[in-house]
Amino acid sequence: MIDDTITAALIYEQQGLRAEAMEIYKRVLERDPSSEDALAALRRLNTQTQGVNAQMLEFFVSLSPDAEVKIREFKRWLIKI
């Protein structure tokens, strides 16, 4: 597996694997919350995602061990629409 670095995320981006790149950028930010490169990349990828609800994309990309809580939030969101 490729290391969680900005370079690795850029490689995924170039291959068209935006979701994977976003996950790496998020892990970079977990280690270094002040990473301007990772923040800028996430903003860029979020604006490039057309036809997808950015809030829900963020939701799924950020799923972690507390996924059950997030899934309940998603169900509540679905009921609202």
mmCIF file of the N, C-alpha and C atoms, coordinates in Angstrom:
data_MODEL
# 
_entry.id   MODEL 
# 
loop_
_atom_site.group_PDB 
_atom_site.id 
_atom_site.type_symbol 
_atom_site.label_atom_id 
_atom_site.label_alt_id 
_atom_site.label_comp_id 
_atom_site.label_asym_id 
_atom_site.label_entity_id 
_atom_site.label_seq_id 
_atom_site.pdbx_PDB_ins_code 
_atom_site.Cartn_x 
_atom_site.Cartn_y 
_atom_site.Cartn_z 
_atom_site.occupancy 
_atom_site.B_iso_or_equiv 
_atom_site.pdbx_formal_charge 
_atom_site.auth_seq_id 
_atom_site.auth_comp_id 
_atom_site.auth_asym_id 
_atom_site.auth_atom_id 
_atom_site.pdbx_PDB_model_num 
ATOM 1   N N  . MET A 1 1  ? 0.843   -1.189 0.000   1.00 0.00 ? 1  MET A N  1 
ATOM 2   C CA . MET A 1 1  ? 0.000   0.000  0.000   1.00 0.00 ? 1  MET A CA 1 
ATOM 3   C C  . MET A 1 1  ? 0.884   1.247  0.000   1.00 0.00 ? 1  MET A C  1 
ATOM 4   N N  . ILE A 1 2  ? 0.444   2.269  -0.689  1.00 0.00 ? 2  ILE A N  1 
ATOM 5   C CA . ILE A 1 2  ? 1.194   3.524  -0.766  1.00 0.00 ? 2  ILE A CA 1 
ATOM 6   C C  . ILE A 1 2  ? 1.068   4.261  0.560   1.00 0.00 ? 2  ILE A C  1 
ATOM 7   N N  . ASP A 1 3  ? 2.157   4.896  0.980   1.00 0.00 ? 3  ASP A N  1 
ATOM 8   C CA . ASP A 1 3  ? 2.144   5.675  2.212   1.00 0.00 ? 3  ASP A CA 1 
ATOM 9   C C  . ASP A 1 3  ? 1.147   6.817  2.129   1.00 0.00 ? 3  ASP A C  1 
ATOM 10  N N  . ASP A 1 4  ? 0.702   7.260  3.301   1.00 0.00 ? 4  ASP A N  1 
ATOM 11  C CA . ASP A 1 4  ? -0.226  8.391  3.376   1.00 0.00 ? 4  ASP A CA 1 
ATOM 12  C C  . ASP A 1 4  ? 0.556   9.700  3.304   1.00 0.00 ? 4  ASP A C  1 
ATOM 13  N N  . THR A 1 5  ? 0.877   10.112 2.088   1.00 0.00 ? 5  THR A N  1 
ATOM 14  C CA . THR A 1 5  ? 1.608   11.355 1.877   1.00 0.00 ? 5  THR A CA 1 
ATOM 15  C C  . THR A 1 5  ? 0.902   12.174 0.802   1.00 0.00 ? 5  THR A C  1 
ATOM 16  N N  . ILE A 1 6  ? 1.253   13.440 0.732   1.00 0.00 ? 6  ILE A N  1 
ATOM 17  C CA . ILE A 1 6  ? 0.703   14.310 -0.299  1.00 0.00 ? 6  ILE A CA 1 
ATOM 18  C C  . ILE A 1 6  ? 1.038   13.744 -1.683  1.00 0.00 ? 6  ILE A C  1 
ATOM 19  N N  . THR A 1 7  ? 2.255   13.258 -1.841  1.00 0.00 ? 7  THR A N  1 
ATOM 20  C CA . THR A 1 7  ? 2.670   12.693 -3.129  1.00 0.00 ? 7  THR A CA 1 
ATOM 21  C C  . THR A 1 7  ? 1.804   11.499 -3.513  1.00 0.00 ? 7  THR A C  1 
ATOM 22  N N  . ALA A 1 8  ? 1.531   10.621 -2.554  1.00 0.00 ? 8  ALA A N  1 
ATOM 23  C CA . ALA A 1 8  ? 0.687   9.463  -2.826  1.00 0.00 ? 8  ALA A CA 1 
ATOM 24  C C  . ALA A 1 8  ? -0.713  9.913  -3.236  1.00 0.00 ? 8  ALA A C  1 
ATOM 25  N N  . ALA A 1 9  ? -1.250  10.896 -2.547  1.00 0.00 ? 9  ALA A N  1 
ATOM 26  C CA . ALA A 1 9  ? -2.584  11.402 -2.874  1.00 0.00 ? 9  ALA A CA 1 
ATOM 27  C C  . ALA A 1 9  ? -2.599  12.001 -4.281  1.00 0.00 ? 9  ALA A C  1 
ATOM 28  N N  . LEU A 1 10 ? -1.545  12.715 -4.629  1.00 0.00 ? 10 LEU A N  1 
ATOM 29  C CA . LEU A 1 10 ? -1.467  13.289 -5.979  1.00 0.00 ? 10 LEU A CA 1 
ATOM 30  C C  . LEU A 1 10 ? -1.443  12.201 -7.048  1.00 0.00 ? 10 LEU A C  1 
ATOM 31  N N  . ILE A 1 11 ? -0.765  11.106 -6.756  1.00 0.00 ? 11 ILE A N  1 
ATOM 32  C CA . ILE A 1 11 ? -0.732  9.988  -7.698  1.00 0.00 ? 11 ILE A CA 1 
ATOM 33  C C  . ILE A 1 11 ? -2.153  9.439  -7.895  1.00 0.00 ? 11 ILE A C  1 
ATOM 34  N N  . TYR A 1 12 ? -2.879  9.273  -6.799  1.00 0.00 ? 12 TYR A N  1 
ATOM 35  C CA . TYR A 1 12 ? -4.261  8.808  -6.912  1.00 0.00 ? 12 TYR A CA 1 
ATOM 36  C C  . TYR A 1 12 ? -5.095  9.793  -7.721  1.00 0.00 ? 12 TYR A C  1 
ATOM 37  N N  . GLU A 1 13 ? -4.909  11.082 -7.463  1.00 0.00 ? 13 GLU A N  1 
ATOM 38  C CA . GLU A 1 13 ? -5.660  12.092 -8.215  1.00 0.00 ? 13 GLU A CA 1 
ATOM 39  C C  . GLU A 1 13 ? -5.389  11.966 -9.711  1.00 0.00 ? 13 GLU A C  1 
ATOM 40  N N  . GLN A 1 14 ? -4.120  11.814 -10.077 1.00 0.00 ? 14 GLN A N  1 
ATOM 41  C CA . GLN A 1 14 ? -3.757  11.720 -11.488 1.00 0.00 ? 14 GLN A CA 1 
ATOM 42  C C  . GLN A 1 14 ? -4.359  10.485 -12.136 1.00 0.00 ? 14 GLN A C  1 
ATOM 43  N N  . GLN A 1 15 ? -4.621  9.471  -11.346 1.00 0.00 ? 15 GLN A N  1 
ATOM 44  C CA . GLN A 1 15 ? -5.237  8.260  -11.865 1.00 0.00 ? 15 GLN A CA 1 
ATOM 45  C C  . GLN A 1 15 ? -6.761  8.353  -11.864 1.00 0.00 ? 15 GLN A C  1 
ATOM 46  N N  . GLY A 1 16 ? -7.288  9.484  -11.410 1.00 0.00 ? 16 GLY A N  1 
ATOM 47  C CA . GLY A 1 16 ? -8.734  9.672  -11.370 1.00 0.00 ? 16 GLY A CA 1 
ATOM 48  C C  . GLY A 1 16 ? -9.396  9.074  -10.144 1.00 0.00 ? 16 GLY A C  1 
ATOM 49  N N  . LEU A 1 17 ? -8.614  8.698  -9.167  1.00 0.00 ? 17 LEU A N  1 
ATOM 50  C CA . LEU A 1 17 ? -9.144  8.076  -7.942  1.00 0.00 ? 17 LEU A CA 1 
ATOM 51  C C  . LEU A 1 17 ? -9.315  9.146  -6.862  1.00 0.00 ? 17 LEU A C  1 
ATOM 52  N N  . ARG A 1 18 ? -10.298 9.998  -7.069  1.00 0.00 ? 18 ARG A N  1 
ATOM 53  C CA . ARG A 1 18 ? -10.505 11.139 -6.169  1.00 0.00 ? 18 ARG A CA 1 
ATOM 54  C C  . ARG A 1 18 ? -10.839 10.731 -4.736  1.00 0.00 ? 18 ARG A C  1 
ATOM 55  N N  . ALA A 1 19 ? -11.722 9.768  -4.577  1.00 0.00 ? 19 ALA A N  1 
ATOM 56  C CA . ALA A 1 19 ? -12.126 9.362  -3.224  1.00 0.00 ? 19 ALA A CA 1 
ATOM 57  C C  . ALA A 1 19 ? -10.928 8.843  -2.438  1.00 0.00 ? 19 ALA A C  1 
ATOM 58  N N  . GLU A 1 20 ? -10.089 8.047  -3.090  1.00 0.00 ? 20 GLU A N  1 
ATOM 59  C CA . GLU A 1 20 ? -8.907  7.517  -2.422  1.00 0.00 ? 20 GLU A CA 1 
ATOM 60  C C  . GLU A 1 20 ? -7.940  8.639  -2.061  1.00 0.00 ? 20 GLU A C  1 
ATOM 61  N N  . ALA A 1 21 ? -7.779  9.589  -2.983  1.00 0.00 ? 21 ALA A N  1 
ATOM 62  C CA . ALA A 1 21 ? -6.904  10.736 -2.721  1.00 0.00 ? 21 ALA A CA 1 
ATOM 63  C C  . ALA A 1 21 ? -7.425  11.541 -1.532  1.00 0.00 ? 21 ALA A C  1 
ATOM 64  N N  . MET A 1 22 ? -8.731  11.747 -1.497  1.00 0.00 ? 22 MET A N  1 
ATOM 65  C CA . MET A 1 22 ? -9.316  12.507 -0.395  1.00 0.00 ? 22 MET A CA 1 
ATOM 66  C C  . MET A 1 22 ? -9.076  11.809 0.940   1.00 0.00 ? 22 MET A C  1 
ATOM 67  N N  . GLU A 1 23 ? -9.193  10.503 0.944   1.00 0.00 ? 23 GLU A N  1 
ATOM 68  C CA . GLU A 1 23 ? -8.946  9.765  2.189   1.00 0.00 ? 23 GLU A CA 1 
ATOM 69  C C  . GLU A 1 23 ? -7.516  9.982  2.667   1.00 0.00 ? 23 GLU A C  1 
ATOM 70  N N  . ILE A 1 24 ? -6.569  9.957  1.748   1.00 0.00 ? 24 ILE A N  1 
ATOM 71  C CA . ILE A 1 24 ? -5.169  10.173 2.131   1.00 0.00 ? 24 ILE A CA 1 
ATOM 72  C C  . ILE A 1 24 ? -4.976  11.585 2.650   1.00 0.00 ? 24 ILE A C  1 
ATOM 73  N N  . TYR A 1 25 ? -5.547  12.566 1.954   1.00 0.00 ? 25 TYR A N  1 
ATOM 74  C CA . TYR A 1 25 ? -5.419  13.949 2.426   1.00 0.00 ? 25 TYR A CA 1 
ATOM 75  C C  . TYR A 1 25 ? -5.986  14.090 3.843   1.00 0.00 ? 25 TYR A C  1 
ATOM 76  N N  . LYS A 1 26 ? -7.071  13.426 4.108   1.00 0.00 ? 26 LYS A N  1 
ATOM 77  C CA . LYS A 1 26 ? -7.660  13.497 5.449   1.00 0.00 ? 26 LYS A CA 1 
ATOM 78  C C  . LYS A 1 26 ? -6.733  12.874 6.494   1.00 0.00 ? 26 LYS A C  1 
ATOM 79  N N  . ARG A 1 27 ? -6.094  11.770 6.138   1.00 0.00 ? 27 ARG A N  1 
ATOM 80  C CA . ARG A 1 27 ? -5.155  11.146 7.078   1.00 0.00 ? 27 ARG A CA 1 
ATOM 81  C C  . ARG A 1 27 ? -3.931  12.036 7.292   1.00 0.00 ? 27 ARG A C  1 
ATOM 82  N N  . VAL A 1 28 ? -3.512  12.725 6.227   1.00 0.00 ? 28 VAL A N  1 
ATOM 83  C CA . VAL A 1 28 ? -2.405  13.679 6.366   1.00 0.00 ? 28 VAL A CA 1 
ATOM 84  C C  . VAL A 1 28 ? -2.811  14.762 7.363   1.00 0.00 ? 28 VAL A C  1 
ATOM 85  N N  . LEU A 1 29 ? -4.042  15.247 7.236   1.00 0.00 ? 29 LEU A N  1 
ATOM 86  C CA . LEU A 1 29 ? -4.527  16.287 8.142   1.00 0.00 ? 29 LEU A CA 1 
ATOM 87  C C  . LEU A 1 29 ? -4.672  15.786 9.576   1.00 0.00 ? 29 LEU A C  1 
ATOM 88  N N  . GLU A 1 30 ? -4.975  14.519 9.753   1.00 0.00 ? 30 GLU A N  1 
ATOM 89  C CA . GLU A 1 30 ? -5.032  13.969 11.115  1.00 0.00 ? 30 GLU A CA 1 
ATOM 90  C C  . GLU A 1 30 ? -3.661  14.053 11.768  1.00 0.00 ? 30 GLU A C  1 
ATOM 91  N N  . ARG A 1 31 ? -2.622  13.777 10.978  1.00 0.00 ? 31 ARG A N  1 
ATOM 92  C CA . ARG A 1 31 ? -1.257  13.846 11.506  1.00 0.00 ? 31 ARG A CA 1 
ATOM 93  C C  . ARG A 1 31 ? -0.768  15.280 11.628  1.00 0.00 ? 31 ARG A C  1 
ATOM 94  N N  . ASP A 1 32 ? -1.154  16.116 10.648  1.00 0.00 ? 32 ASP A N  1 
ATOM 95  C CA . ASP A 1 32 ? -0.682  17.502 10.612  1.00 0.00 ? 32 ASP A CA 1 
ATOM 96  C C  . ASP A 1 32 ? -1.840  18.419 10.228  1.00 0.00 ? 32 ASP A C  1 
ATOM 97  N N  . PRO A 1 33 ? -2.640  18.848 11.218  1.00 0.00 ? 33 PRO A N  1 
ATOM 98  C CA . PRO A 1 33 ? -3.816  19.670 10.933  1.00 0.00 ? 33 PRO A CA 1 
ATOM 99  C C  . PRO A 1 33 ? -3.512  20.998 10.231  1.00 0.00 ? 33 PRO A C  1 
ATOM 100 N N  . SER A 1 34 ? -2.261  21.422 10.236  1.00 0.00 ? 34 SER A N  1 
ATOM 101 C CA . SER A 1 34 ? -1.912  22.693 9.599   1.00 0.00 ? 34 SER A CA 1 
ATOM 102 C C  . SER A 1 34 ? -1.404  22.527 8.169   1.00 0.00 ? 34 SER A C  1 
ATOM 103 N N  . SER A 1 35 ? -1.520  21.327 7.603   1.00 0.00 ? 35 SER A N  1 
ATOM 104 C CA . SER A 1 35 ? -1.023  21.074 6.253   1.00 0.00 ? 35 SER A CA 1 
ATOM 105 C C  . SER A 1 35 ? -1.848  21.852 5.226   1.00 0.00 ? 35 SER A C  1 
ATOM 106 N N  . GLU A 1 36 ? -1.263  22.927 4.741   1.00 0.00 ? 36 GLU A N  1 
ATOM 107 C CA . GLU A 1 36 ? -1.943  23.758 3.745   1.00 0.00 ? 36 GLU A CA 1 
ATOM 108 C C  . GLU A 1 36 ? -2.154  22.996 2.442   1.00 0.00 ? 36 GLU A C  1 
ATOM 109 N N  . ASP A 1 37 ? -1.188  22.143 2.093   1.00 0.00 ? 37 ASP A N  1 
ATOM 110 C CA . ASP A 1 37 ? -1.315  21.368 0.851   1.00 0.00 ? 37 ASP A CA 1 
ATOM 111 C C  . ASP A 1 37 ? -2.519  20.440 0.902   1.00 0.00 ? 37 ASP A C  1 
ATOM 112 N N  . ALA A 1 38 ? -2.682  19.738 2.018   1.00 0.00 ? 38 ALA A N  1 
ATOM 113 C CA . ALA A 1 38 ? -3.806  18.804 2.154   1.00 0.00 ? 38 ALA A CA 1 
ATOM 114 C C  . ALA A 1 38 ? -5.133  19.559 2.192   1.00 0.00 ? 38 ALA A C  1 
ATOM 115 N N  . LEU A 1 39 ? -5.167  20.682 2.911   1.00 0.00 ? 39 LEU A N  1 
ATOM 116 C CA . LEU A 1 39 ? -6.400  21.476 2.977   1.00 0.00 ? 39 LEU A CA 1 
ATOM 117 C C  . LEU A 1 39 ? -6.787  21.994 1.597   1.00 0.00 ? 39 LEU A C  1 
ATOM 118 N N  . ALA A 1 40 ? -5.816  22.522 0.862   1.00 0.00 ? 40 ALA A N  1 
ATOM 119 C CA . ALA A 1 40 ? -6.098  23.053 -0.472  1.00 0.00 ? 40 ALA A CA 1 
ATOM 120 C C  . ALA A 1 40 ? -6.561  21.938 -1.411  1.00 0.00 ? 40 ALA A C  1 
ATOM 121 N N  . ALA A 1 41 ? -5.935  20.781 -1.305  1.00 0.00 ? 41 ALA A N  1 
ATOM 122 C CA . ALA A 1 41 ? -6.312  19.662 -2.164  1.00 0.00 ? 41 ALA A CA 1 
ATOM 123 C C  . ALA A 1 41 ? -7.732  19.205 -1.880  1.00 0.00 ? 41 ALA A C  1 
ATOM 124 N N  . LEU A 1 42 ? -8.095  19.126 -0.606  1.00 0.00 ? 42 LEU A N  1 
ATOM 125 C CA . LEU A 1 42 ? -9.467  18.722 -0.262  1.00 0.00 ? 42 LEU A CA 1 
ATOM 126 C C  . LEU A 1 42 ? -10.477 19.734 -0.781  1.00 0.00 ? 42 LEU A C  1 
ATOM 127 N N  . ARG A 1 43 ? -10.157 21.007 -0.659  1.00 0.00 ? 43 ARG A N  1 
ATOM 128 C CA . ARG A 1 43 ? -11.068 22.041 -1.190  1.00 0.00 ? 43 ARG A CA 1 
ATOM 129 C C  . ARG A 1 43 ? -11.209 21.880 -2.706  1.00 0.00 ? 43 ARG A C  1 
ATOM 130 N N  . ARG A 1 44 ? -10.078 21.662 -3.366  1.00 0.00 ? 44 ARG A N  1 
ATOM 131 C CA . ARG A 1 44 ? -10.089 21.508 -4.817  1.00 0.00 ? 44 ARG A CA 1 
ATOM 132 C C  . ARG A 1 44 ? -10.921 20.293 -5.228  1.00 0.00 ? 44 ARG A C  1 
ATOM 133 N N  . LEU A 1 45 ? -10.700 19.180 -4.572  1.00 0.00 ? 45 LEU A N  1 
ATOM 134 C CA . LEU A 1 45 ? -11.440 17.962 -4.923  1.00 0.00 ? 45 LEU A CA 1 
ATOM 135 C C  . LEU A 1 45 ? -12.922 18.102 -4.624  1.00 0.00 ? 45 LEU A C  1 
ATOM 136 N N  . ASN A 1 46 ? -13.255 18.788 -3.550  1.00 0.00 ? 46 ASN A N  1 
ATOM 137 C CA . ASN A 1 46 ? -14.669 18.988 -3.226  1.00 0.00 ? 46 ASN A CA 1 
ATOM 138 C C  . ASN A 1 46 ? -15.362 19.834 -4.281  1.00 0.00 ? 46 ASN A C  1 
ATOM 139 N N  . THR A 1 47 ? -14.667 20.825 -4.837  1.00 0.00 ? 47 THR A N  1 
ATOM 140 C CA . THR A 1 47 ? -15.302 21.673 -5.848  1.00 0.00 ? 47 THR A CA 1 
ATOM 141 C C  . THR A 1 47 ? -15.357 20.980 -7.202  1.00 0.00 ? 47 THR A C  1 
ATOM 142 N N  . GLN A 1 48 ? -14.487 19.992 -7.424  1.00 0.00 ? 48 GLN A N  1 
ATOM 143 C CA . GLN A 1 48 ? -14.485 19.266 -8.697  1.00 0.00 ? 48 GLN A CA 1 
ATOM 144 C C  . GLN A 1 48 ? -15.561 18.189 -8.746  1.00 0.00 ? 48 GLN A C  1 
ATOM 145 N N  . THR A 1 49 ? -16.087 17.832 -7.614  1.00 0.00 ? 49 THR A N  1 
ATOM 146 C CA . THR A 1 49 ? -17.074 16.760 -7.559  1.00 0.00 ? 49 THR A CA 1 
ATOM 147 C C  . THR A 1 49 ? -18.422 17.319 -7.989  1.00 0.00 ? 49 THR A C  1 
ATOM 148 N N  . GLN A 1 50 ? -18.802 17.016 -9.206  1.00 0.00 ? 50 GLN A N  1 
ATOM 149 C CA . GLN A 1 50 ? -20.050 17.545 -9.745  1.00 0.00 ? 50 GLN A CA 1 
ATOM 150 C C  . GLN A 1 50 ? -21.123 16.474 -9.702  1.00 0.00 ? 50 GLN A C  1 
ATOM 151 N N  . GLY A 1 51 ? -22.338 16.877 -9.393  1.00 0.00 ? 51 GLY A N  1 
ATOM 152 C CA . GLY A 1 51 ? -23.449 15.954 -9.378  1.00 0.00 ? 51 GLY A CA 1 
ATOM 153 C C  . GLY A 1 51 ? -23.511 15.099 -8.123  1.00 0.00 ? 51 GLY A C  1 
ATOM 154 N N  . VAL A 1 52 ? -22.658 15.381 -7.184  1.00 0.00 ? 52 VAL A N  1 
ATOM 155 C CA . VAL A 1 52 ? -22.637 14.622 -5.937  1.00 0.00 ? 52 VAL A CA 1 
ATOM 156 C C  . VAL A 1 52 ? -22.865 15.594 -4.796  1.00 0.00 ? 52 VAL A C  1 
ATOM 157 N N  . ASN A 1 53 ? -23.693 15.214 -3.871  1.00 0.00 ? 53 ASN A N  1 
ATOM 158 C CA . ASN A 1 53 ? -23.910 16.033 -2.696  1.00 0.00 ? 53 ASN A CA 1 
ATOM 159 C C  . ASN A 1 53 ? -22.616 16.037 -1.896  1.00 0.00 ? 53 ASN A C  1 
ATOM 160 N N  . ALA A 1 54 ? -21.944 17.186 -1.830  1.00 0.00 ? 54 ALA A N  1 
ATOM 161 C CA . ALA A 1 54 ? -20.641 17.276 -1.168  1.00 0.00 ? 54 ALA A CA 1 
ATOM 162 C C  . ALA A 1 54 ? -20.723 16.884 0.301   1.00 0.00 ? 54 ALA A C  1 
ATOM 163 N N  . GLN A 1 55 ? -21.822 17.227 0.949   1.00 0.00 ? 55 GLN A N  1 
ATOM 164 C CA . GLN A 1 55 ? -21.980 16.880 2.360   1.00 0.00 ? 55 GLN A CA 1 
ATOM 165 C C  . GLN A 1 55 ? -22.017 15.362 2.543   1.00 0.00 ? 55 GLN A C  1 
ATOM 166 N N  . MET A 1 56 ? -22.730 14.671 1.671   1.00 0.00 ? 56 MET A N  1 
ATOM 167 C CA . MET A 1 56 ? -22.809 13.221 1.791   1.00 0.00 ? 56 MET A CA 1 
ATOM 168 C C  . MET A 1 56 ? -21.511 12.556 1.349   1.00 0.00 ? 56 MET A C  1 
ATOM 169 N N  . LEU A 1 57 ? -20.841 13.130 0.354   1.00 0.00 ? 57 LEU A N  1 
ATOM 170 C CA . LEU A 1 57 ? -19.541 12.600 -0.038  1.00 0.00 ? 57 LEU A CA 1 
ATOM 171 C C  . LEU A 1 57 ? -18.572 12.684 1.135   1.00 0.00 ? 57 LEU A C  1 
ATOM 172 N N  . GLU A 1 58 ? -18.537 13.817 1.767   1.00 0.00 ? 58 GLU A N  1 
ATOM 173 C CA . GLU A 1 58 ? -17.685 13.999 2.950   1.00 0.00 ? 58 GLU A CA 1 
ATOM 174 C C  . GLU A 1 58 ? -18.050 12.983 4.028   1.00 0.00 ? 58 GLU A C  1 
ATOM 175 N N  . PHE A 1 59 ? -19.325 12.776 4.205   1.00 0.00 ? 59 PHE A N  1 
ATOM 176 C CA . PHE A 1 59 ? -19.819 11.828 5.201   1.00 0.00 ? 59 PHE A CA 1 
ATOM 177 C C  . PHE A 1 59 ? -19.245 10.430 4.951   1.00 0.00 ? 59 PHE A C  1 
ATOM 178 N N  . PHE A 1 60 ? -19.350 9.952  3.722   1.00 0.00 ? 60 PHE A N  1 
ATOM 179 C CA . PHE A 1 60 ? -18.888 8.597  3.420   1.00 0.00 ? 60 PHE A CA 1 
ATOM 180 C C  . PHE A 1 60 ? -17.378 8.491  3.432   1.00 0.00 ? 60 PHE A C  1 
ATOM 181 N N  . VAL A 1 61 ? -16.706 9.513  2.951   1.00 0.00 ? 61 VAL A N  1 
ATOM 182 C CA . VAL A 1 61 ? -15.249 9.489  2.955   1.00 0.00 ? 61 VAL A CA 1 
ATOM 183 C C  . VAL A 1 61 ? -14.705 9.465  4.376   1.00 0.00 ? 61 VAL A C  1 
ATOM 184 N N  . SER A 1 62 ? -15.433 10.082 5.285   1.00 0.00 ? 62 SER A N  1 
ATOM 185 C CA . SER A 1 62 ? -14.944 10.180 6.664   1.00 0.00 ? 62 SER A CA 1 
ATOM 186 C C  . SER A 1 62 ? -15.407 9.034  7.560   1.00 0.00 ? 62 SER A C  1 
ATOM 187 N N  . LEU A 1 63 ? -16.060 8.025  7.001   1.00 0.00 ? 63 LEU A N  1 
ATOM 188 C CA . LEU A 1 63 ? -16.495 6.903  7.841   1.00 0.00 ? 63 LEU A CA 1 
ATOM 189 C C  . LEU A 1 63 ? -15.300 6.261  8.532   1.00 0.00 ? 63 LEU A C  1 
ATOM 190 N N  . SER A 1 64 ? -15.471 5.968  9.778   1.00 0.00 ? 64 SER A N  1 
ATOM 191 C CA . SER A 1 64 ? -14.401 5.410  10.588  1.00 0.00 ? 64 SER A CA 1 
ATOM 192 C C  . SER A 1 64 ? -14.983 4.356  11.521  1.00 0.00 ? 64 SER A C  1 
ATOM 193 N N  . PRO A 1 65 ? -14.246 3.951  12.545  1.00 0.00 ? 65 PRO A N  1 
ATOM 194 C CA . PRO A 1 65 ? -14.770 2.926  13.449  1.00 0.00 ? 65 PRO A CA 1 
ATOM 195 C C  . PRO A 1 65 ? -16.117 3.283  14.076  1.00 0.00 ? 65 PRO A C  1 
ATOM 196 N N  . ASP A 1 66 ? -16.444 4.544  14.157  1.00 0.00 ? 66 ASP A N  1 
ATOM 197 C CA . ASP A 1 66 ? -17.741 4.929  14.712  1.00 0.00 ? 66 ASP A CA 1 
ATOM 198 C C  . ASP A 1 66 ? -18.802 4.989  13.611  1.00 0.00 ? 66 ASP A C  1 
ATOM 199 N N  . ALA A 1 67 ? -18.671 4.129  12.628  1.00 0.00 ? 67 ALA A N  1 
ATOM 200 C CA . ALA A 1 67 ? -19.554 4.152  11.459  1.00 0.00 ? 67 ALA A CA 1 
ATOM 201 C C  . ALA A 1 67 ? -21.021 3.985  11.823  1.00 0.00 ? 67 ALA A C  1 
ATOM 202 N N  . GLU A 1 68 ? -21.324 3.242  12.867  1.00 0.00 ? 68 GLU A N  1 
ATOM 203 C CA . GLU A 1 68 ? -22.729 3.052  13.231  1.00 0.00 ? 68 GLU A CA 1 
ATOM 204 C C  . GLU A 1 68 ? -23.401 4.385  13.531  1.00 0.00 ? 68 GLU A C  1 
ATOM 205 N N  . VAL A 1 69 ? -22.704 5.265  14.223  1.00 0.00 ? 69 VAL A N  1 
ATOM 206 C CA . VAL A 1 69 ? -23.244 6.589  14.526  1.00 0.00 ? 69 VAL A CA 1 
ATOM 207 C C  . VAL A 1 69 ? -23.456 7.355  13.228  1.00 0.00 ? 69 VAL A C  1 
ATOM 208 N N  . LYS A 1 70 ? -22.482 7.295  12.331  1.00 0.00 ? 70 LYS A N  1 
ATOM 209 C CA . LYS A 1 70 ? -22.590 8.000  11.062  1.00 0.00 ? 70 LYS A CA 1 
ATOM 210 C C  . LYS A 1 70 ? -23.730 7.435  10.211  1.00 0.00 ? 70 LYS A C  1 
ATOM 211 N N  . ILE A 1 71 ? -23.916 6.138  10.240  1.00 0.00 ? 71 ILE A N  1 
ATOM 212 C CA . ILE A 1 71 ? -25.000 5.528  9.468   1.00 0.00 ? 71 ILE A CA 1 
ATOM 213 C C  . ILE A 1 71 ? -26.354 5.991  9.996   1.00 0.00 ? 71 ILE A C  1 
ATOM 214 N N  . ARG A 1 72 ? -26.490 6.105  11.306  1.00 0.00 ? 72 ARG A N  1 
ATOM 215 C CA . ARG A 1 72 ? -27.745 6.635  11.867  1.00 0.00 ? 72 ARG A CA 1 
ATOM 216 C C  . ARG A 1 72 ? -27.965 8.069  11.398  1.00 0.00 ? 72 ARG A C  1 
ATOM 217 N N  . GLU A 1 73 ? -26.888 8.876  11.363  1.00 0.00 ? 73 GLU A N  1 
ATOM 218 C CA . GLU A 1 73 ? -27.002 10.251 10.869  1.00 0.00 ? 73 GLU A CA 1 
ATOM 219 C C  . GLU A 1 73 ? -27.448 10.249 9.417   1.00 0.00 ? 73 GLU A C  1 
ATOM 220 N N  . PHE A 1 74 ? -26.892 9.339  8.621   1.00 0.00 ? 74 PHE A N  1 
ATOM 221 C CA . PHE A 1 74 ? -27.252 9.246  7.213   1.00 0.00 ? 74 PHE A CA 1 
ATOM 222 C C  . PHE A 1 74 ? -28.713 8.882  7.048   1.00 0.00 ? 74 PHE A C  1 
ATOM 223 N N  . LYS A 1 75 ? -29.185 7.939  7.832   1.00 0.00 ? 75 LYS A N  1 
ATOM 224 C CA . LYS A 1 75 ? -30.599 7.551  7.762   1.00 0.00 ? 75 LYS A CA 1 
ATOM 225 C C  . LYS A 1 75 ? -31.494 8.742  8.087   1.00 0.00 ? 75 LYS A C  1 
ATOM 226 N N  . ARG A 1 76 ? -31.124 9.514  9.101   1.00 0.00 ? 76 ARG A N  1 
ATOM 227 C CA . ARG A 1 76 ? -31.914 10.714 9.426   1.00 0.00 ? 76 ARG A CA 1 
ATOM 228 C C  . ARG A 1 76 ? -31.894 11.705 8.271   1.00 0.00 ? 76 ARG A C  1 
ATOM 229 N N  . TRP A 1 77 ? -30.748 11.845 7.610   1.00 0.00 ? 77 TRP A N  1 
ATOM 230 C CA . TRP A 1 77 ? -30.638 12.742 6.487   1.00 0.00 ? 77 TRP A CA 1 
ATOM 231 C C  . TRP A 1 77 ? -31.530 12.270 5.337   1.00 0.00 ? 77 TRP A C  1 
ATOM 232 N N  . LEU A 1 78 ? -31.530 10.965 5.066   1.00 0.00 ? 78 LEU A N  1 
ATOM 233 C CA . LEU A 1 78 ? -32.374 10.419 4.002   1.00 0.00 ? 78 LEU A CA 1 
ATOM 234 C C  . LEU A 1 78 ? -33.853 10.666 4.269   1.00 0.00 ? 78 LEU A C  1 
ATOM 235 N N  . ILE A 1 79 ? -34.250 10.528 5.503   1.00 0.00 ? 79 ILE A N  1 
ATOM 236 C CA . ILE A 1 79 ? -35.649 10.734 5.841   1.00 0.00 ? 79 ILE A CA 1 
ATOM 237 C C  . ILE A 1 79 ? -36.079 12.157 5.567   1.00 0.00 ? 79 ILE A C  1 
ATOM 238 N N  . LYS A 1 80 ? -35.151 13.107 5.736   1.00 0.00 ? 80 LYS A N  1 
ATOM 239 C CA . LYS A 1 80 ? -35.455 14.526 5.515   1.00 0.00 ? 80 LYS A CA 1 
ATOM 240 C C  . LYS A 1 80 ? -35.686 14.862 4.043   1.00 0.00 ? 80 LYS A C  1 
ATOM 241 N N  . ILE A 1 81 ? -35.056 14.109 3.118   1.00 0.00 ? 81 ILE A N  1 
ATOM 242 C CA . ILE A 1 81 ? -35.169 14.485 1.706   1.00 0.00 ? 81 ILE A CA 1 
ATOM 243 C C  . ILE A 1 81 ? -36.323 13.818 1.014   1.00 0.00 ? 81 ILE A C  1 
# 
